[in-house]
């Protein structure tokens, strides 16, 4: 392997197995004989460090190789396990098992660049790392430090422990990166602090592999699956989720990219983004989509955004079946944290992100569904889908934006809620529901319960099916401001606003079942929106709907929640205030409707 330390290269007389270029060598690790060059991985790494170029080390497959504190330092290298013999042309076998148990209390594998600001390039594949025990440190299975460019594939890290990042701890420099490629599994690891599966403390981590999953991990504190906290503005911790999901043949089931992780006493069962962190998630492959599911925590069962320098942006996610004991079944944002689900209208949307179309398989995308806010004693608590929280010490408002999302059958005492972490809150939180469908919450009686001054904006959205009618509780309970524009609220038999007194109410171009709570507002329509098949879960508008061609242009919205054009003027319908439709879905022309399966 090439050392990246500035020192003369020493030529040593190794009997290398294969012909090399002058700048690279190949080594083989295994039992003596059969062409092996070394009997231990560390010995091969030490030899490679003195050789120029990107060297390759093959490791012959065998069980139980002791692997405590193997160090790849200041060198470019390809470390490849699962080999049958020293012939690189032979097909690969089962992964080489690296057993990190034994009580040394260190990482199984350490990759670090301590000598240079030049990136050190490393590839690791073909290993099953078991039993790392960096109990008082970080990175039970793998620890990465410094200016490193690391690619992982065909790798499993399990049954490891650490304080932080029990599976992997990544302490990357600002330009450092780690890519989780195909067939990477981080599972069943335990962090006594945060980051049961993966902890990122700087640099960028990309999850972009087929048959790749972070599942079944546990942290005592935040981030059962993944935890992020950067060093500061000069080194923000970045996470990009692009592709994942794996088939577990041993149990005949599928594991999603972030699934079934637990934050026992903390927040963010799936992902916890703390100070100086940035998370982006978007599916680029419909067969290996970004799902965050079946995770659990105290708050933020799926995702927690923990502070004003933390930001999470998702373009076509599925956040499903997560659980929180104290609220925020799917999502928690606190103290100025920014969480956004964004749609096709977003100018910063990645070019290769799949659309949130309502067609075919893609209908599984852009969903926040079946999340639960319920205490350990079985009592429903507020915020089945989203909880916003704030404290007096933070000036920046906490902000949650849901654009182009479908929120379905989340269960708790309310779908959305807020809370205050101190006696007073200096800045109100902000919840924006835009271009979205919020429907079918029969077990959740209240849609919005914002009792600490948080502001609510509902724009170009369809809201229906909250709780069961009749119900004396109001759908919207808030003492902050309310703004509703170009939307449908179809909650027959229910009061729309009540329980608390909002600071202000602005409603314009809204279709409701009863205008009583909006009597002084402009352009309020009363009537049945005439959905195509509400009982079957289809909330697109029928041609006879009073919401069709009734509204002015949706500002900044070229596309509806399905990704189809807005402002479609149906030739056989008289226009109201304009040609746009109210709600989340624009009625398309007849040829587009049949082509896309709406009727």
MINUTOR-206657 format. One record per residue: x, z, y of N, C-alpha, C in turn. Coordinates in steps of 0.02 Angstrom, whole numbers, plus 50000, padded with zeros to 5 digits. Atoms other than C-alpha are relative to their C-alpha. Layout:
MINUTOR-206657
XZYXZYXZY ...
//
This chain:
MINUTOR-206657
500415000049941500005000050000500435000050062 499615000449940500574996550174499935006450040 500024994449954501055011650274499914997450071 500085002249931500475010250453500415004550047 499534996149960501785022750510500584995450019 499445004249977503165014550613500655002849972 499384997950032504615016850494500244994449956 499765005450043505745005550391499665000349932 500315000450066504974999550229500555000649947 499524999150054505915005750077499794996049939 500155003950059506004993749929500215004049939 499844996250060505905002949764499864995649940 500055004250059506074995549593499445002049955 500584998850043504344996249521499884994049956 500195005450045503844986149371499264998550012 500695001649982502274978749447499714995549948 500335003650054501014971649329499904992750015 500165006849984500584955849421500454997550056 499605003049948501494943749534499685001550068 500254998349934501334948749717500274995250052 499685002949943501594940949883500515004950025 499494995549973503004948249984499705005950036 500314994949958501744958750079499505004349963 500494996050036500664966349942500215000749928 499854998650070500794973849770499385002349965 500554997750041499634977949627500265005249950 499814994650044499724994149528499425001349952 500514998450049498794999949373500095007249976 499984992950018498365018049333499645001049934 500304998650065498045023749156500505003749957 499544996950047498835031449003500614995749992 499405004050009500625026048969499904994449950 500065005850043500785008948891499484995250025 500505004949981499754993348906500094997150068 499865003049935500584988149067499845004550059 500154995649943500095003249172500655001650037 499424998349959501245007649315500035007450016 500024992949983500675025549346499465003449957 500494996250039499735039149255499525004050044 500464996649954498905046449410499874995750061 500185003949940498005039049559500455001950058 499584997949944499015049449682500704997149996 499335002950007500665043349611500004992750020 500045007149980500105025349632499924999350075 500085000249928499545028749809500655001650036 499374998349969501205036849851500494994249997 499565005850006502135021849785499784994350046 500265005549959501015009649876500115001250074 499914998649929501255018450042500644997150027 499355002649977503045012250050500044992549998 499995007350008502564994250015499584996750055 500395003249947502004982250153499394996349972 500605003850020500324973350149499455004549975 500574996450028498644978350080500054999849925 499894999750072499024984049904499355001549963 500584999050043497804985049759500195004749943 499894995350055497674999349635499404999549953 500515000050051496694996749474500035006549962 500034993950039496115012249382499604998649937 500335001350064495705010449197499465005349989 500584995650009494005017749155500135005249945 499984994650048494085034649069499675006050032 500374994249974493095050649087500475005650018 499694993649988493655066549167500674999950034 499384999949961495115061249276499945005550052 500034994649951495495076649378500144997150069 499965003349934495235071949560499865005150054 500074995349946495495086149681500544998550052 499525001149946496285081949847500424993749993 499655006550000496785063849811500004997550072 499935001749929497435057849980500224992850008 499805006749977497465040150050500165000850074 499794998249932498465042150209500454994650030 499585004449960499155030050339500194993649963 499845006050037499045014650229499364995949987 500545004650019497954999450191500004999249925 500015000250073497364999050011499304998249974 500615001150038496054993149888500055004249937 500014995550058495645006649760499404998249957 500525002950041494644999449616499985003349931 500084996950066493985008949464499604995649954 500435003250049492975004049311500334994349962 499655005450036494314992849235500105001849926 499904999150072494464990549047500745000549984 499275000050010496324987049056500314997750065 499645001949940497624981149178499934992750019 500125007049984497014963249178499434999550051 500535000249949496044960349340499464994949985 500495005050016495134945649262499495002349948 500484997350048494274956349131499385002750035 500604997349968492454961049168500055007650009 499984992849987492214978349243499565003749950 500354995850048491594992549133499605005250040 500334994549965490675008649175500485003150050 499564997249949491325017949329500515004949972 499504994950016492895028249316499755006750029 500254993549979492355046549324500575004150028 499524995549969493335057349445499685006950003 500264993350004493005075549404500375004550049 499674996249947493345085849559499915007549992 500074992950012492905102749484500665003349985 499394996550017494185116049454500185005550047 499904994349957494095128049599500514999350054 499515000749946495345120649721499695000250069 500374999649937494005120749856500264994950051 499805005449955494475103949930499604993849982 500365006350012493755086449942500304996649939 499745003950056493895075449789500464994650025 499635005749974494535060949893500035000650076 499904999449928495265061150069500314993550025 499735006049969495535045650176500135001750073 499864998049931496425048750340500574996050030 499485003349961497445040350474500245005050052 499734994949955498545052950561500584997350042 499385002549971499915041250622499914994750053 500055005849957499185027250725499294999150025 500655001949974497755021250835499784993349972 500195006250034497785005150735499565001749940 500454998650055496365004250610500344999349933 499765000050068496815008150431499434997449956 500525003450039495844996950308500035002249927 500044997450069495275004250142499354997649968 500595001650040494084998250007500025004449937 500054995850060493485009849868499384997949961 500575002050042492385004549722500135002049928 499944999150072492025007949540500125007149977 499874993050018492045027049538499355004050000 500534995050001490855041249495500345006750015 499674993849978491455056449594499525005849989 500434994550020490755072649525500335006650016 499784993049996490935090849575500505001650053 499574998049945491885090749739499795006850027 500174993149981491995108549803500385002350063 499724997949935492575109149985499525005150031 500534995349983491485124550000500065002650071 499904997449932492245130850162500214994650049 499805005649958492605113650232499474994650002 500465005649992491835096450247500204994549951 499875005750043491645081650131500175002149929 499864997950068491475088449955500234994349956 499795005750039491575071249876500524995850034 499555004449962492445061350013500035002450072 499904998549929493175065750183500414994550031 499675005449964493695052550310500165002350070 499794997849934494695056050468500384994550037 499585004049957495355045850613499804992750005 500105007149990495565027250643499994996449933 500085002650068494895020950477499444994949999 500525004950015493925005450426499925000149924 500104998550070493195009950256499394996449973 500555003350033492114999650139499905003149931 500174997050064491235007949991499504995649964 500495003650041490344999249848500065002549928 500004997950070489875002949667500315006949993 499724993249995490175021349701499435005049998 500484994650002489225037149658500365006550016 499744993449984489535054249734499445005049989 500544995450017488545068549660500285006949982 499854993150022488525087249621500605002950036 499454997449959489745091049762499735004850052 500204995049951489725105249887500505000150058 499584999149941490385108150063499585003550052 500384997349944489895116550224499644994450037 500285005849966489605099550306500164993749962 499885006250036489375082750225500215001149929 499814998350069489325088450045500194993849961 499805006250033489365070549984500594996850036 499495003149959490355062350125499995003250069 499924998049930491005069050291500434994850035 499655005349965491515055450414500185002350070 499744998049935492595061150561500374994050030 499685006149977492915043850629500175000250073 499865001349930493765039150790499464995450027 500555003849969492665029650914499924993149970 500045006750028493095012650840500014999949924 499984999750074493145018550659499314998349972 500645001850032491825012750536500045001149925 500074999450073491215015550360499374996149981 500575004050023490075003450267499825002149929 500264998750067489005008650119499694993549976 500225006450024488834992150028499575000649938 500435000250059488014987649863500165005749951 499964995050054487685001049732500415006150019 499724993649979488195016349829499455005349995 500494994650010487285032149776500315006650020 499794993349980487485048949863499425004649983 500574996350026486405061249768500195006849974 499954993450031486165079349718500625003850023 499464996149970487455086749836499705005750042 500254994149964487305103549927500475001850057 499634997749942487875107850103499745006950021 500214993449977487855126150151499895000150076 500165001049929487825120150332499534994250008 500425005849986487185102850380500284993849967 499795006350031487225085550303500095000549926 499954999350072486815087450120500314994049966 499715006050029487225069450079500584997350040 499525003349956488185062850229499995003350068 499944997449932488825070150392500474995450039 499625004749958489465059050534500165003650065 499784996349940490495066950674500374995550049 499695004949956491105051150761500074993449965 499955006650031491305032550734499324997549978 500625003450020490005021350652499964999549925 500135000750071489235021550479499434995049992 500495005250013488275006450414499755000749928 500304999950067487085008050266499684993149991 500195007150003486894989950212500154997349931 499865002250067486864987950025499394999749956 500525000250051485734982749884500155005449948 499924994650049485434996649756500405005850030 499644994649965486035009549883499505005250024 500484994749983485215026449915500365006650012 499794993149987485505043749987499405004449982 500614996650024484315054749888500175006449962 499954993850039484055071949813500535004850024 499504995449973485295080749927499665005850037 500274994149968485065097850006500495002850051 499614996149952485685106550162499635006550015 500324993849980485375124450210499734999450071 500215000949931485265119250392499764992850011 500305006449981484935102250474500274994249959 499785006250031484995085150394500105000649925 499934999750072484615086650210500324993849971 499695006250022485075068450186500604998250042 499485002349954486085063550340499985004350063 499934996349937486725073550490500504996550044 499555003149952487515066450647500115004650060 499834996549938488415074950792500664997350024 499395003049974489695065750898500425004950038 499544995749963491175072650993499845000350074 500155000549928490525067451165499864992850017 500185006849979490155052151268500524994849980 499475004750020491825044351219500004998649926 500025001150073491465045851033499325002449974 500684998650024489615045250992499984998549925 500105001350072489145046550808499444995049991 500485005450009488265030450759499814999349926 500255001750067487185026850606499564993950006 500425006050002486455009750568499744999249929 500325001050065485215008150424499724992949999 500225006950003484964989850375499714998049933 500215002150067484704988750188500115005849953 499924994750049484435000750044499474999549946 500454999450057483385005949893500374998649936 499685001050064483945007549713499515001549944 500384998750060483175007049541500405004849957 499704995150044483575022449438499754998749930 500225001950067483495015649262499925006149954 500044994250043483735033049188499315003350000 500674997049996482025038649248499474994750014 500475005549990481235021649277499645000250067 500324999649935480895024449462500464997250054 499635002649943481455018149632500175005750047 499814995549946482435028449757500084996050064 499945003449936482245023349938500675001650032 499344999349970483705022450057500145007250021 499934992849985483405040450119499395003449971 500584997550037482305049749997500135006849968 500024993750038481895066949928500595004650016 499504995249977483175076450030499665006050032 500304993849976482875094350087500465003450050 499674995549954483395104050242499645006749993 500364994050022482965121350176499765004250059 500184995849944482995131350338500044996450067 499895003849939483335117650464499524994350009 500435005549981482615101750535500304993349977 499775006650021482695083550484500164999749927 499885000350072482465082950297500364993749980 499655006350015482985064750291500604998950043 499475001349951483995062250450499935004950057 499994995749941484495074550587500534997350047 499545002649950485265067050744500085005350054 499864994749952486075080650850500364997150061 499695002149937487115079751010500454993949991 499585005949997487965063251053499954995949936 500115004050060487195053350913499514994350015 500425005949992486355036350899499844997249932 500235002750064485325030150752499604993750013 500405006149999484685012450729499814998349929 500235001950066483645006850582499564993950003 500425006050003482924989750540500134996449935 499955003550064482574980850377500194992750013 499825007049998483414964050352499854996549935 500145002750067482894961650170499365003349975 500654997150019481084963850115500025003449933 499964996850066481624968949940500435006350001 499594994049993482844982250002499895002850071 500184998049932481934989250155500225007150017 499824993449977482265004550259499385004549996 500534994950009481105018250194500325006950005 499804992949996481305036550240499415003949973 500594997550034480185045450118500145006249958 500014994250045479805061550024500535005250016 499534994949979481015072150124499625006050027 500344994049975480625089850181500475004350041 499624995849955481175102150314499545005250031 500414995549961480585116350424499594996150051 500325004649954480185103550560500344993249995 499715006750007480425084850561500164998449928 499885001250071480195081650376500394993649988 499635006250008480805063750392500604999650045 499475001049951481825063250552499945005350054 499974995449943482365075850685500504997450051 499575002149944483085071050855500125006350041 499874993249979483955086650916500415000350064 499674999149936484405085751100500034993850043 500075005349951484525075251257500534994649993 499515005350012486065065551201499924996949931 500155002950065485255060551037499454994850007 500495005449996484305044351014499924996749932 500165003550062483435036150866499544994250017 500405006049989482775018250871499904996549933 500185003350063481875010150724499554994150016 500385005949984481184992550725499474998149948 500525001650050480224990550562500025005049943 499894995050051480305007050470499385001549959 500534996550036479265015350337500215007349995 499874992850001479205034250361499405003049964 500584998850044478115040250219500105006149955 500014994750050477685055650119500485005750012 499564994549984478825067850210499595006350015 500364993649993478385086250232500405004750045 499704994849958478725099650363499575006249998 500364993750004478255117850350499735002350068 500194997349934478135120850538499834994650050 500215005349955477625104050610500484994250003 499595006049999478235086450633500124997449929 499935002250069477885080250457500464994149993 499575005950001478715063650495500585000750049 499525000649945479615065850661499995006350043 499914994749951480285079850771500474997550054 499555001449945481025076850944500005006050046 499964994049959481655091551047500504999250056 499524999149946482535095651210500304993550027 499765006249971482645078251284500194994749951 499865005150050482875069051121499544994050008 500375006249992482285050951118499894996849932 500175003350063481375043550968499554994150016 500395006049987480695025850968499914995849937 500155005550045479835014350846499834994150045 500055005749954479974997250927499784993749963 500295005950032479134980550894500314993650027 499745006549982479374962150925500064999050076 499975000649927479114964551112500645003050029 499404996749975480724974551127500564995050011 499475005049987482084964051211500655001549963 499384998250035483454973451118499924999949924 500125000350072482704970550947500544995849966 499495004050035484084964850824499724993449975 500245006750016483964946350790499814999249927 500145000850072483964948550600499505005149974 500514995350023482654962350594499374996349980 500615003150024481134957350493499415001950046 500594998849958479464956050583499555005349969 500524995450023478114969250571499364996149990 500585004250011476914956050509499505003549954 500514997350045475274960250425499924995949937 500065004550057475584946850295500375002649939 499664999250064475994949650112500395006449994 499584994250014477394961250063500205003650065 499774997149937477894963950244499505005050028 500494995249976476304973950269500235007249985 499744993450014477294988550199500445002650057 499554998049947478384988850355499615003150058 500274997349937478094998050520499445005049987 500524995350021477125012150437500275007150006 499884992850002477095030850469499395003049966 500594998450039475955037150333500135005549949 500014995050054475535051250213500505005650010 499574994349985476655063850300499585006250009 500384993850002476135082050294500345005450042 499784994049966476295096950411499605005849973 500374994750036475835111950305500495005549984 499564994350012476565129350290500095001349926 499874998450070477275136550131499405003649969 500594996650027475675146750114499404995449993 500535004950010474635130850116499554998850059 500415001049940473955131450294500244994050039 499825005749959473905115450394500255002350068 499724998449935474955116050553500014993650043 500035005949957475025104350705500584995249988 499475005150002475995088150709500114997049932 499925003150066475665079450544500494994150004 499555005649992476575064150610500575001650047 499504999149948477495069350768499935006850033 499984994049958478015085450854500534999050053 499535000049945478825085851026500115007250021 499844993149982479715101551083500485000050058 499594999649941480575107451239500175007250017 499834993449976481425122151323500184999750074 499884999749928481755127851500500704997850019 499315001549984483615124451488500144992650008 499895007250000483405105551476499554996650050 500385003549948482875094451621499704993549974 500235006550024482715077851528499385000849956 500594999550043480975075251455500134997449929 500015002650068480825073451268499524994049999 500405006149996480145056051234499934997049930 500145003550062479305048151082499584993950016 500365006349990478755029851085499854997149931 500225003250062477755022150943499704993350019 500225006849981477615003250970499974995749937 500075004250058476944991550839499975003849935 500014995850060476705005850716499305000649973 500634998450032475335009550592500045007249974 500014993050020474975028150576499375001149959 500564999750047473885031450424500045006449957 500094994550047473285046950331500575005050001 499554994349994474515059750397499585006350002 500434994350012473905077250358500305006450030 499844993749968473955093150462499415001950043 500554998349956472905101550595499944995350059 500035005449951473335087450717500514994749980 499525005350014474225070750707500615000750044 499454999249951475265073750865499955007050030 500014993449969475785090350941500635001050041 499394998049965477015098651059500075007549995 499874992849997477805115651075500555001250050 499494998049951478935125051195500455005149968 499514995650032480525133551139500195006050044 499854994449956480565145651286499355002150035 500614997649966479355155151398499694994650043 500245005549960479235140251514500404993749982 499655006350011479675121851497500074996450067 499875003049935480495113551647499754992850004 500205007149999480095095651598499524998749943 500495001550052478585089451505500264994549954 499855005450047478775078951351499534994250012 500405006049991478075061351343499894996749933 500195003650060477135053251199499674993550019 500275006649984476815034551211499814996649934 500245003950057475745025551082499824993250027 500075006749970475865006951119499964994749946 500045005750045475274991651026499975002349927 499994996850066474915002650875499295001549975 500624997950034473555007250750500095007249977 500024993250025473145025550721499325000949967 500645000550035471805026150587500025004149935 500124996850065471115034950434500415006549993 499724993250007471575053250457499425004849983 500614996150015470065061050367500125007549994 499864992950010470945077650334500345003150061 499684997549939471655079450511499494999750056 500585000149955470295084750633500154998250072 499825001249930471245082650797500554994850003 499485005149993472235067450851500595002750038 499464997849955473245074750995499875007150021 500044993049979473575093151027500645001550039 499424999049956474765094251175499835005750048 500214994049963474615111851244500535002750047 499464997849957476265113251338500174994950054 499915004349943476015100151472500284993149986 499735006750016476635084751380499514994650022 500415005649978476005068151446499864995349942 500215004750051475055055651338499834993350031 500185006849981474985036851360499804996149938 500235004350055473965025651245499884993150030 500015006649971474225007251282499884994849946 500125005750045473484992151191500005002249927 499994997250068473135002351035499285001049975 500644998750033471725005350911500035006849968 500034993150025471265023450873499325000949967 500644999150035469945027350742500105004449938 499994996550064469515038350594500365006650001 499704993449998470155055250654499505005149974 500444995050028469405069050548499364997049973 500665002350023467585067750496499485001750053 500524998949950466055066350606499365002649965 499864997049935465175076550668500515005649995 499504994749996466525088750724500015002450072 500034997349932466435100350874500674999650036 499345000549968468295098650905500104993250031 499875006249965468845085451028500594996449969 499465004150028469975071150975500655001050039 499414999049957471165073451123499965006950032 499964993449971471645091251168500675000750035 499384999849963472935091751306499905003050069 500014997649931473325100751469500514996350043 499585004449960474505087051526499604994050024 500345006049976474105069951595499824995449942 500235004950050473155056551496499934993350035 500095006849975473275037851526499824995649940 500235004450055472305025551415499844993250031 500115006749972472345006851447499954994949943 500095005750045471734991351353499985002149927 500004997150067471345001551198499305000949974 500624998450034469985005351073500045007249973 500084993450029469465023351036499325000149965 500635000250037468155022150899499955006449959 500094993550031467735040250858499275002250010 500714998449989465815040550847499845007149978 500204993250016465025057750849500505005350021 499484995349979466575065750926500084999750076 499795000049930467015071251102500724997450003 499345002949995468525061551159500505005050029 499554995449966469295074451277499675006850006 500294993349994469035093251273500475005249971 499594994550025469675110251221500495002550051 499554998449946470955109851361499834995650059 500145003849940470895103351539500624996050019 499425004149981472075088651571500145000450075 499835000149929473015088151736499724993750033 500295006149973472385070351759499794995549942 500225004950049471455056651664499944993350035 500075006949976471665038051696499834995849940 500205004550054470725025951584499764993550032 500185006649973470535007351615499984995049943 500095005050053469874993751500500055003349931 500014996250062469425005051355499314999249968 500625000450039468105002751219499925006549962 500124993650031467335019151160499305000249971 500674999050028465835025451062499555003550049 500394996249951465285036951204500425000650063 499625000149938465825035351385499975006650037 500114993849964465385053351429500635002950031 499384997049975467185059351448500384995350047 499665004949957467695043551542499524997050051 500545002849959466165041551652500244997750068 499765001749933467155040551815500574994949998 499445004650006468455028451748499774992750006 500165007149988468545009551775499984996249934 500025004950053468044996051653499965003249930 500104996750064467425006851510499434996449964 500505003250042466494997651372499755004949947 500294995850052465315006551252499714995649946 500285004050054464954999351082500445000149939 499635000650063465504996050904500524994550007 499485005149993467184986850903499944994449948 500115005050053466624977350746500674997949968 499405001650038468174978350638499814995649941 500145004550057468334965750497499775003849939 500184996150060468284978750358500325006950006 499704993449989468634996350419500015004149936 500024996350062468105003550252500544998049952 499455002350041469434993150169500685000350034 499374999149965470764997550296500214994250044 499845005849958470664981350397499695001150069 500244998449933470524985350583500134994350049 500005005849957470744967750648499294998850026 500655001049967469324961950761499634994049971 500425005650019467884951350700499864995750062 500125004649944467414936350806499475002650047 500554997449960465864945550867500175006450038 499824993649969466824960750929499974999650076 499994999849927466534965651111500705000950029 499314999149977468414969051120500374993450005 499685006549999468824950551099499934996850069 500005003449935469304941251259499695004350055 500324995349953468844956651360500485002950051 499524996249961470454962351442500484995650040 499475003349963471764957651568500634999849957 499395000950039473504952951509500335006749985 499644994050021474454966251413500714999650029 499375000449964475934969451527500595001149953 499404999350040477594966551440499884999149926 500165000850071476724962451275499824992849986 500135006950021476894944651214499704999849931 500205000050070476514949751035499585006249986 500414994350020475214960850953500355004049945 499694995650050475524974050819500204996349937 499815004250057475614960450686500574995250016 499505004949980476874950450785499724993350017 500335006349980475604937050831499885000050075 500045000549927475314930551008499425004150029 500524997049959474344940451137499694994550045 500335004549952473174932451266499774993549967 500295005950033472334920551142499274999350023 500675001249973470784913151224499584996349949 500445003350049469434909551095499514995550037 500405004949962468504893951150499255001450000 500724998950005466784900051095499785006850027 500164993449974466864916951183500075000150076 499914999149928466524920651366500515005550013 499484995149985467924930351447499725005750042 500174994249959467754947751518500465000350060 499504999449946469124953751634500574995149991 499475004750015470304941551550499934997449930 500045003150066470704932451388500305004449945 499684995850050471654946551301499485004449965 500434995550038470884957751168500215007250011 499854992949999470774976551175500285002149932 499764997250063471704986551044500664997149977 499355001750027473194983650932500064992849978 499975006550032472714966750859499634994850041 500315005649965472354950350947499674995349951 500365004950042471034939250870500304993150012 499685006549995471894922750832499494994449995 500425005850009471174905350834499844999149926 500255000350069470224900750675500514997449951 499515002750047471624890350598500545005149986 499504994850011472864904550624499725005749959 500314994550037471634917350557500004998649925 500035001550072471374908550391500704999349971 499325000950025473214904150376500335006749987 499674993550006473674922450394499595005149963 500364995750046472344929650282499585005450032 500414994849970471324939450408499295000049973 500695000450026469684933150336500004995849937 
//
